[in-house]
């Protein structure tokens, strides 16, 4: 109930009760409630409440002060000569003091029961307005937090239709808020994960929560990404599930790190295994070679036996080549860099492929756009890189084959470097081939090991450079090599200068 706060202890006062007070009071309530429903600001609503109170009692001044507010309401009565005040606390629905509502008079008067009822109405309306403002402010702050988080936060209806979509979701999936809202959540679900999504939705609709579930999703451009998903039910006031709230964390980098660690462990085990096999098989291959050579003296040239012996020799060479590729891929990759011309390495690689391109119409076109082609590299390893590229081109392309090599100055992680572009005029690479070209054991050749490009990538990384697949504009396969001009190595490594 309102409290009487006497400025003059021996006197009291009462506002004038007008015949049409009840009607005016209802009209005032309606004005305040309409503003509340219309989303008016808190200041506007409190101003209206004060105006309404002063209209009912013209001989009084009204004010509202909020807790923790350093600024009094504009209509706070501090006029000299006031001899009485009438005030009541504004209390929230949870019992929290929000502020005070007060009316001031110059002349003391006695209060009536209708005055107490009027004051109760005023503080109730003020409490509703203040709580609404606080709720809206809290929701706005929460929305700002949700919108600014790096994680994707998505709300869907019970049938899987997207209702809210924050900036984190746009960053992860690529769809804008306008593109996503109103669409089914299946726009980010890979076809082979549809059943998984349906199971998650069914569990959440039963009131369950799905925590930190690792799976895959699709981006706008069709890429698969690894995510950690937490999905919770959204309930109405009666406890019924009316939708879902999903928090998505992009863990692609973590998944890639796990795969690299697993691959490293596998490579270490493979390296040990291959070293043991190579050691044990070397003697066996040498014995096969000796046997083939001895039989070659006894078997007549051109006979069926000679042809079979030649096939045995080729099989032995293929097996030896496989061992060498496995060892190159799995074993540690120490470099012996020297300052040399990178053009000389690709020329040497091309010359060494003379037997493979014999009888074929195949040429290299060089386009040099830099003053110097010298850089610090391991010539043997870099010849391997270009040899793999050239072998793939000769396998994939029909005659006439033209390989264009462009070289220009570049920047490699802030350091001076060379950028080499190798492009052929063949059929090019499919999207799947571009995505998997550097995967170990991926090959399109009937007899390939699938390690050539994986080894090339390891060699470039060891040089602190990189090799990537280009767009192949104009047709053909395109590879881009970036290589720093200087390679920081231990002082004991030998370096030498070679002319361009």
Backbone torsions as a table, in degrees:
resi	resn	phi	psi	omega
1	UNK	NA	149.8	177.9
2	UNK	-59.4	145.8	179.3
3	UNK	-104.2	139.1	175.9
4	UNK	-87.6	121.9	178.3
5	UNK	-114.4	98.8	-174.1
6	UNK	-79.9	122.9	168.6
7	UNK	-80.4	-21.9	175.9
8	UNK	-128.0	102.8	-166.1
9	UNK	-59.5	-28.0	-172.4
10	UNK	-90.9	-1.6	-175.2
11	UNK	-131.6	152.8	173.6
12	UNK	-129.7	171.2	-177.2
13	UNK	-142.9	166.3	176.9
14	UNK	-147.5	136.2	178.6
15	UNK	-69.6	154.8	178.9
16	UNK	-69.8	128.2	179.6
17	UNK	-94.2	115.1	-178.2
18	UNK	-90.7	152.6	-178.8
19	UNK	-59.0	-35.7	-176.1
20	UNK	-97.9	23.7	-176.3
21	UNK	-59.7	-43.8	-177.3
22	UNK	-61.0	-44.1	179.4
23	UNK	-63.4	-43.7	179.3
24	UNK	-63.9	-37.9	-179.6
25	UNK	-64.1	-42.8	178.0
26	UNK	-64.0	-39.3	178.4
27	UNK	-64.2	-40.7	178.4
28	UNK	-64.1	-43.5	177.1
29	UNK	-57.9	-43.2	-178.7
30	UNK	-62.7	-41.3	178.8
31	UNK	-60.4	-45.9	-178.6
32	UNK	-65.0	-44.8	-177.6
33	UNK	-66.5	-35.1	176.7
34	UNK	-64.4	-40.4	178.5
35	UNK	-66.7	-37.8	176.2
36	UNK	-61.2	-46.5	-178.9
37	UNK	-66.4	-31.7	-178.5
38	UNK	-82.3	-3.5	177.9
39	UNK	79.5	27.6	178.6
40	UNK	-65.1	159.5	-179.3
41	UNK	-70.7	161.4	-179.6
42	UNK	-61.9	-42.8	179.6
43	UNK	-59.2	-42.5	-179.6
44	UNK	-62.7	-44.0	-178.2
45	UNK	-65.9	-44.3	-179.7
46	UNK	-67.5	-36.0	175.1
47	UNK	-60.6	-43.6	179.4
48	UNK	-63.7	-39.7	179.4
49	UNK	-63.4	-40.5	179.0
50	UNK	-68.8	-43.0	178.7
51	UNK	-60.9	-42.2	179.8
52	UNK	-62.7	-41.7	179.5
53	UNK	-66.0	-40.4	-178.6
54	UNK	-73.9	-27.3	175.5
55	UNK	-67.6	-36.6	179.3
56	UNK	-71.0	-32.4	-179.1
57	UNK	-131.3	85.2	-173.8
58	UNK	-61.5	-21.8	-177.3
59	UNK	-89.8	13.0	179.7
60	UNK	-123.5	160.0	171.2
61	UNK	-115.4	137.9	-178.9
62	UNK	-115.2	153.6	176.7
63	UNK	-151.9	154.8	174.2
64	UNK	-130.8	128.2	175.2
65	UNK	-121.2	136.6	-178.4
66	UNK	-99.6	146.4	176.4
67	UNK	-63.8	141.9	178.2
68	UNK	64.6	20.3	175.9
69	UNK	-107.5	124.6	-177.9
70	UNK	-82.0	-10.7	-178.1
71	UNK	-113.6	125.3	177.6
72	UNK	-73.0	156.1	177.6
73	UNK	-60.7	145.5	-176.4
74	UNK	-52.4	-26.8	-176.9
75	UNK	-98.5	17.0	178.0
76	UNK	-58.6	125.9	-175.4
77	UNK	-85.3	111.9	176.5
78	UNK	-128.4	25.2	-177.8
79	UNK	-71.5	136.7	178.4
80	UNK	-63.8	144.9	176.9
81	UNK	100.8	-2.9	177.4
82	UNK	-70.2	134.9	-175.7
83	UNK	-117.8	-4.0	179.0
84	UNK	-154.5	152.0	175.8
85	UNK	-137.2	153.4	-178.7
86	UNK	-133.2	115.6	-172.4
87	UNK	-141.2	160.0	177.6
88	UNK	-151.2	147.2	178.4
89	UNK	-73.9	145.6	172.7
90	UNK	-94.7	115.6	-172.6
91	UNK	-115.8	134.8	180.0
92	UNK	-75.2	171.7	179.2
93	UNK	-66.0	-17.5	178.6
94	UNK	-99.1	8.0	178.3
95	UNK	85.3	10.7	-180.0
96	UNK	-87.1	134.2	177.4
97	UNK	-73.3	121.5	-178.6
98	UNK	-100.5	-24.5	-177.7
99	UNK	166.7	-161.9	178.9
100	UNK	-134.2	148.8	172.5
101	UNK	-115.7	125.3	-176.0
102	UNK	-134.8	149.7	173.0
103	UNK	-129.7	140.5	-173.4
104	UNK	-121.3	147.1	178.8
105	UNK	-137.2	151.3	177.2
106	UNK	-80.6	-34.3	-177.1
107	UNK	-111.3	129.4	177.6
108	UNK	-62.8	138.7	177.8
109	UNK	-146.2	159.8	178.3
110	UNK	-83.2	145.3	179.4
111	UNK	-93.9	150.2	177.9
112	UNK	-110.8	169.3	-179.1
113	UNK	-62.7	-32.8	179.1
114	UNK	-65.6	-29.3	178.1
115	UNK	-67.0	-40.4	178.2
116	UNK	-65.2	-40.5	178.7
117	UNK	-65.1	-39.4	178.6
118	UNK	-62.9	-45.3	179.9
119	UNK	-62.2	-41.4	178.7
120	UNK	-60.7	-42.1	177.4
121	UNK	-60.7	-42.8	-177.9
122	UNK	-64.1	-46.5	-178.0
123	UNK	-68.8	-31.5	177.3
124	UNK	-66.4	-44.0	178.3
125	UNK	-63.8	-41.7	179.1
126	UNK	-62.8	-42.1	179.6
127	UNK	-62.4	-42.0	178.5
128	UNK	-61.1	-44.7	-178.4
129	UNK	-64.7	-44.9	-177.9
130	UNK	-66.6	-43.2	179.6
131	UNK	-64.6	-39.1	177.8
132	UNK	-62.1	-43.5	178.8
133	UNK	-62.1	-43.6	-179.8
134	UNK	-65.0	-39.7	178.4
135	UNK	-64.1	-44.1	179.3
136	UNK	-62.6	-42.5	179.5
137	UNK	-63.8	-40.5	178.8
138	UNK	-65.0	-43.1	178.8
139	UNK	-63.3	-39.8	179.3
140	UNK	-64.8	-43.2	178.2
141	UNK	-63.5	-42.1	178.7
142	UNK	-63.3	-41.1	179.1
143	UNK	-64.0	-39.0	178.2
144	UNK	-64.5	-39.7	178.4
145	UNK	-64.9	-46.7	-179.6
146	UNK	-61.9	-40.2	-176.2
147	UNK	-72.9	-26.5	-176.0
148	UNK	-92.6	-10.1	-178.4
149	UNK	-69.1	150.3	178.3
150	UNK	-71.2	-24.1	-179.3
151	UNK	-77.7	154.0	175.0
152	UNK	-84.2	130.6	177.8
153	UNK	-122.4	117.4	-174.0
154	UNK	-129.0	130.4	173.2
155	UNK	-108.4	133.3	178.2
156	UNK	-125.2	158.5	173.8
157	UNK	-74.7	175.0	-176.9
158	UNK	-66.2	-20.9	177.4
159	UNK	-99.7	15.6	171.4
160	UNK	85.7	18.3	177.7
161	UNK	-91.1	131.7	-177.2
162	UNK	-70.1	127.0	-179.2
163	UNK	-111.3	-34.8	174.7
164	UNK	-134.6	152.7	-172.5
165	UNK	-153.3	113.1	-175.8
166	UNK	-91.3	175.9	-177.7
167	UNK	-65.0	-31.0	176.6
168	UNK	-61.0	-37.5	177.4
169	UNK	-65.5	-39.0	177.0
170	UNK	-63.4	-41.5	179.7
171	UNK	-63.6	-39.3	-176.1
172	UNK	-78.2	-45.6	-171.3
173	UNK	-100.6	-22.5	178.8
174	UNK	94.5	-17.8	178.2
175	UNK	-78.4	137.5	174.2
176	UNK	-75.7	167.6	178.7
177	UNK	-59.7	-41.9	-178.9
178	UNK	-65.5	-35.2	-179.7
179	UNK	-73.3	-31.7	-172.1
180	UNK	-87.7	-43.3	-174.5
181	UNK	-62.5	131.8	-178.7
182	UNK	93.0	-10.7	178.6
183	UNK	-91.7	156.2	174.6
184	UNK	-70.2	147.6	179.5
185	UNK	-62.1	-14.5	-179.5
186	UNK	-65.8	-9.0	178.6
187	UNK	-65.4	-17.7	178.5
188	UNK	-114.1	11.4	-177.6
189	UNK	-101.2	122.6	175.2
190	UNK	-62.0	149.0	-178.2
191	UNK	-55.2	-34.3	-178.3
192	UNK	-84.1	5.5	177.4
193	UNK	-117.4	10.7	-177.8
194	UNK	-61.9	-45.5	-180.0
195	UNK	-63.6	-38.3	177.9
196	UNK	-61.6	-44.2	179.6
197	UNK	-64.0	-42.1	179.3
198	UNK	-62.3	-38.1	178.8
199	UNK	-66.4	-41.9	178.7
200	UNK	-62.9	-45.5	-179.7
201	UNK	-61.5	-40.5	179.7
202	UNK	-64.4	-42.5	179.5
203	UNK	-64.2	-43.8	-178.8
204	UNK	-67.2	-37.9	178.3
205	UNK	-65.3	-22.7	175.2
206	UNK	-84.9	2.0	177.3
207	UNK	97.6	2.4	-180.0
208	UNK	-81.6	163.4	177.0
209	UNK	-119.6	135.6	178.8
210	UNK	-106.5	118.8	-174.2
211	UNK	-109.7	129.6	169.2
212	UNK	47.0	51.6	178.9
213	UNK	-88.2	119.7	-178.3
214	UNK	-89.8	127.4	-177.1
215	UNK	-154.8	-166.3	179.2
216	UNK	-123.7	149.3	176.1
217	UNK	-137.1	168.0	-178.9
218	UNK	-106.1	139.8	173.8
219	UNK	-91.8	174.5	-178.6
220	UNK	-60.2	-36.0	-178.4
221	UNK	-88.1	11.1	173.5
222	UNK	90.0	1.9	178.7
223	UNK	-75.2	145.9	172.0
224	UNK	-91.0	134.3	177.3
225	UNK	-127.5	152.5	176.7
226	UNK	-91.6	133.3	-178.6
227	UNK	-134.1	158.8	168.7
228	UNK	-110.8	125.4	-169.8
229	UNK	-118.3	129.7	171.9
230	UNK	-122.0	121.8	-176.4
231	UNK	-122.9	129.7	-179.3
232	UNK	-125.6	150.2	176.5
233	UNK	-75.8	146.8	171.7
234	UNK	-106.6	127.9	-175.1
235	UNK	-115.3	153.8	172.8
236	UNK	-88.2	-174.9	-176.2
237	UNK	-64.5	-22.3	179.0
238	UNK	-90.9	2.1	178.5
239	UNK	88.2	5.1	179.5
240	UNK	-81.3	139.6	178.6
241	UNK	-74.3	122.6	-177.7
242	UNK	-118.2	-0.5	-179.8
243	UNK	176.4	-172.4	179.8
244	UNK	-131.5	152.6	173.4
245	UNK	-122.4	120.4	-176.8
246	UNK	-116.6	129.9	174.6
247	UNK	-109.3	122.5	-176.1
248	UNK	-113.4	128.5	175.4
249	UNK	-117.2	125.8	178.6
250	UNK	-75.8	115.4	-179.0
251	UNK	-115.8	27.6	-178.6
252	UNK	-59.8	-43.7	180.0
253	UNK	-64.2	-40.7	177.9
254	UNK	-63.7	-42.9	179.5
255	UNK	-63.9	-40.8	178.2
256	UNK	-64.0	-39.4	178.4
257	UNK	-63.9	-40.3	177.1
258	UNK	-62.0	-44.2	-179.7
259	UNK	-63.6	-40.1	179.8
260	UNK	-65.8	-39.8	177.8
261	UNK	-64.0	-43.8	178.3
262	UNK	-63.2	-40.5	179.0
263	UNK	-65.3	-38.8	178.1
264	UNK	-62.4	-43.2	178.4
265	UNK	-63.8	-41.3	178.4
266	UNK	-65.6	-39.7	179.3
267	UNK	-64.3	-40.4	179.0
268	UNK	-61.8	-44.8	178.6
269	UNK	-65.8	-40.8	179.2
270	UNK	-64.6	-39.5	179.2
271	UNK	-60.2	-43.6	178.0
272	UNK	-64.0	-42.4	-178.9
273	UNK	-66.0	-46.5	-178.3
274	UNK	-64.3	-39.4	178.7
275	UNK	-60.7	-42.6	179.1
276	UNK	-66.0	-43.2	180.0
277	UNK	-64.9	-43.8	-179.0
278	UNK	-61.4	-40.7	-179.9
279	UNK	-64.4	-45.5	-177.4
280	UNK	-72.3	-32.0	-175.5
281	UNK	-86.6	-16.5	-177.6
282	UNK	-58.8	-45.9	179.6
283	UNK	-64.3	-39.2	179.8
284	UNK	-64.8	-41.9	178.9
285	UNK	-65.8	-36.9	178.3
286	UNK	-65.4	-39.7	178.3
287	UNK	-64.9	-38.8	176.8
288	UNK	-61.5	-43.2	-179.6
289	UNK	-63.0	-43.0	178.6
290	UNK	-62.3	-43.0	179.0
291	UNK	-61.8	-41.8	178.9
292	UNK	-63.4	-43.5	-179.1
293	UNK	-63.7	-42.3	-179.3
294	UNK	-66.1	-42.4	179.0
295	UNK	-66.1	-27.7	179.5
296	UNK	-63.0	-28.4	178.5
297	UNK	-77.6	-23.4	-173.9
298	UNK	-98.3	-25.1	-176.9
299	UNK	-93.6	136.5	-177.9
300	UNK	-69.1	132.4	179.2
301	UNK	-60.0	137.6	178.6
302	UNK	86.0	-7.6	179.6
303	UNK	-78.8	169.5	178.1
304	UNK	-63.1	-35.6	177.2
305	UNK	-63.1	-38.6	178.4
306	UNK	-65.3	-38.3	178.1
307	UNK	-65.4	-41.5	177.6
308	UNK	-64.2	-39.5	178.7
309	UNK	-63.7	-36.6	177.9
310	UNK	-66.3	-38.4	177.7
311	UNK	-66.5	-36.6	176.0
312	UNK	-63.1	-41.1	-179.4
313	UNK	-64.8	-41.3	178.3
314	UNK	-66.1	-39.4	178.1
315	UNK	-63.2	-40.0	177.7
316	UNK	-63.7	-40.7	178.2
317	UNK	-65.8	-39.7	177.5
318	UNK	-62.7	-41.7	179.7
319	UNK	-65.1	-40.5	178.9
320	UNK	-65.6	-39.5	177.9
321	UNK	-64.2	-39.4	178.1
322	UNK	-62.7	-44.4	178.2
323	UNK	-59.6	-41.5	-178.1
324	UNK	-65.9	-40.6	179.5
325	UNK	-67.1	-42.2	177.4
326	UNK	-61.7	-42.2	179.9
327	UNK	-66.2	-40.2	179.2
328	UNK	-64.3	-36.7	-177.3
329	UNK	-76.5	-39.7	-171.9
330	UNK	-92.0	-27.6	-174.9
331	UNK	-77.5	160.4	173.4
332	UNK	-55.7	155.0	-173.0
333	UNK	-119.4	73.2	177.0
334	UNK	-72.6	143.6	-179.6
335	UNK	-108.6	150.0	171.9
336	UNK	-124.3	77.2	-173.2
337	UNK	-76.0	150.3	172.5
338	UNK	-146.9	159.3	178.9
339	UNK	-79.6	117.7	-177.2
340	UNK	-152.6	174.1	178.7
341	UNK	-84.8	125.6	178.5
342	UNK	-66.9	-28.0	178.1
343	UNK	-63.5	-34.8	179.9
344	UNK	-65.3	-32.1	-180.0
345	UNK	-68.1	-43.1	179.9
346	UNK	-72.4	-30.1	176.3
347	UNK	-66.8	-41.5	177.8
348	UNK	-63.4	-42.2	179.5
349	UNK	-61.5	-41.5	179.1
350	UNK	-66.1	-41.0	179.1
351	UNK	-64.1	-38.6	-179.3
352	UNK	-68.9	-14.3	178.3
353	UNK	-94.1	13.5	-179.7
354	UNK	-53.2	-44.1	178.6
355	UNK	-62.4	-34.8	-177.3
356	UNK	-72.9	-33.2	-177.0
357	UNK	-101.7	8.1	178.6
358	UNK	-61.9	130.4	-179.8
359	UNK	82.9	1.9	-179.8
360	UNK	-109.2	156.1	178.3
361	UNK	-96.1	91.4	-175.1
362	UNK	-136.6	130.6	-178.2
363	UNK	-135.6	159.3	173.9
364	UNK	-115.8	134.6	174.8
365	UNK	-113.3	122.7	-179.6
366	UNK	-102.6	132.2	175.3
367	UNK	-125.4	102.8	-174.9
368	UNK	-99.4	123.7	-178.2
369	UNK	-122.9	34.1	177.4
370	UNK	-144.8	158.2	-176.8
371	UNK	-74.5	-34.2	-177.5
372	UNK	-131.0	138.7	176.7
373	UNK	-103.9	6.9	-178.0
374	UNK	-78.2	138.1	170.8
375	UNK	-157.0	168.6	-175.5
376	UNK	-92.4	113.7	-176.9
377	UNK	-154.2	165.8	174.0
378	UNK	-88.8	109.0	-172.7
379	UNK	-62.1	-40.9	-178.7
380	UNK	-62.8	-44.8	-178.5
381	UNK	-66.8	-43.2	-178.3
382	UNK	-68.5	-30.3	173.8
383	UNK	-63.7	-34.3	175.4
384	UNK	-60.3	-41.9	-178.9
385	UNK	-60.8	-52.0	-177.9
386	UNK	-68.1	-34.0	177.8
387	UNK	-61.4	-43.5	178.2
388	UNK	-61.4	-43.2	179.1
389	UNK	-63.6	-44.4	-178.4
390	UNK	-67.8	-40.7	178.6
391	UNK	-60.8	-43.5	178.7
392	UNK	-62.0	-40.1	179.2
393	UNK	-64.5	-46.4	-179.1
394	UNK	-63.7	-31.7	177.8
395	UNK	-73.2	-39.3	-171.4
396	UNK	-87.4	-23.3	-170.8
397	UNK	-104.0	146.6	172.7
398	UNK	-92.5	153.0	178.8
399	UNK	-67.5	147.8	-4.1
400	UNK	-76.8	140.8	-179.5
401	UNK	-104.1	130.4	176.9
402	UNK	-128.2	122.2	177.6
403	UNK	-110.2	121.1	179.2
404	UNK	-100.7	127.9	178.2
405	UNK	-119.0	116.9	176.5
406	UNK	-109.1	140.3	179.8
407	UNK	-134.9	132.3	-178.8
408	UNK	-147.5	162.8	174.4
409	UNK	-64.9	148.2	179.3
410	UNK	-153.0	180.0	179.4
411	UNK	-120.4	125.8	180.0
412	UNK	-119.5	101.0	-179.1
413	UNK	53.8	43.8	176.3
414	UNK	85.3	-1.1	-178.7
415	UNK	-113.1	150.8	177.9
416	UNK	-61.5	140.6	-178.0
417	UNK	-156.7	-173.0	176.9
418	UNK	-120.5	141.4	176.2
419	UNK	-116.4	120.3	-177.5
420	UNK	-114.2	129.4	178.6
421	UNK	-114.4	122.3	179.3
422	UNK	-115.9	118.6	-178.3
423	UNK	-136.3	136.4	176.0
424	UNK	-106.6	179.5	-179.0
425	UNK	-111.5	29.1	-178.6
426	UNK	-85.9	-159.5	-175.9
427	UNK	-75.2	-11.6	-179.8
428	UNK	83.8	-173.6	-176.8
429	UNK	-113.8	143.8	174.3
430	UNK	-75.9	169.1	178.5
431	UNK	-60.7	-42.6	179.6
432	UNK	-63.8	-41.0	178.5
433	UNK	-64.8	-39.2	178.0
434	UNK	-63.0	-39.6	-178.5
435	UNK	-72.2	-26.4	-171.7
436	UNK	-114.7	3.2	-171.5
437	UNK	-58.3	-30.0	-177.7
438	UNK	-99.0	6.0	177.4
439	UNK	-73.0	135.8	175.6
440	UNK	-60.3	137.0	176.0
441	UNK	72.6	9.4	173.6
442	UNK	-88.8	125.1	-178.8
443	UNK	-150.6	153.5	173.5
444	UNK	-111.0	0.9	179.4
445	UNK	-87.9	143.0	179.7
446	UNK	-66.2	-25.8	-178.6
447	UNK	-118.9	10.4	-177.4
448	UNK	-78.2	153.5	176.8
449	UNK	-87.3	-18.8	-177.9
450	UNK	77.1	18.2	-178.8
451	UNK	-109.3	-11.1	-174.0
452	UNK	-57.8	-51.6	-177.1
453	UNK	-74.7	-30.7	175.1
454	UNK	-64.3	-40.2	176.8
455	UNK	-66.4	-41.2	178.1
456	UNK	-59.0	-42.1	178.7
457	UNK	-64.1	-41.2	177.4
458	UNK	-61.8	-40.8	-179.5
459	UNK	-63.6	-44.6	179.5
460	UNK	-65.4	-40.5	178.4
461	UNK	-63.8	-37.8	177.7
462	UNK	-63.9	-28.6	176.3
463	UNK	-85.5	5.0	-175.2
464	UNK	62.7	29.4	175.6
465	UNK	-115.7	-160.6	179.7
466	UNK	-156.4	156.4	172.8
467	UNK	-130.7	130.8	-178.4
468	UNK	-134.4	163.8	176.6
469	UNK	-88.7	129.5	177.4
470	UNK	-85.8	178.8	-178.3
471	UNK	-76.6	-20.3	-179.6
472	UNK	66.3	41.2	-179.8
473	UNK	-65.1	134.0	-177.1
474	UNK	90.8	0.9	178.1
475	UNK	97.6	158.4	178.9
476	UNK	88.2	165.9	176.7
477	UNK	-85.2	142.6	-178.1
478	UNK	-132.0	132.4	176.6
479	UNK	-126.7	138.2	-178.2
480	UNK	-114.8	123.7	-179.5
481	UNK	-114.2	126.5	175.0
482	UNK	-115.3	129.2	-173.7
483	UNK	-139.8	124.4	177.2
484	UNK	-66.4	147.5	-179.6
485	UNK	-69.8	-30.3	-179.9
486	UNK	-117.6	136.1	177.9
487	UNK	-115.6	119.7	-177.2
488	UNK	-76.7	114.8	-177.3
489	UNK	-130.4	170.5	179.2
490	UNK	-66.7	150.7	-175.0
491	UNK	-63.3	-26.1	-174.8
492	UNK	-77.5	-11.3	-179.3
493	UNK	-73.1	138.3	-177.9
494	UNK	-77.3	134.9	172.8
495	UNK	-124.4	151.4	178.5
496	UNK	-146.0	156.4	-179.2
497	UNK	-101.9	132.6	175.3
498	UNK	-122.3	143.1	178.3
499	UNK	-70.6	158.7	177.5
500	UNK	-62.5	NA	NA
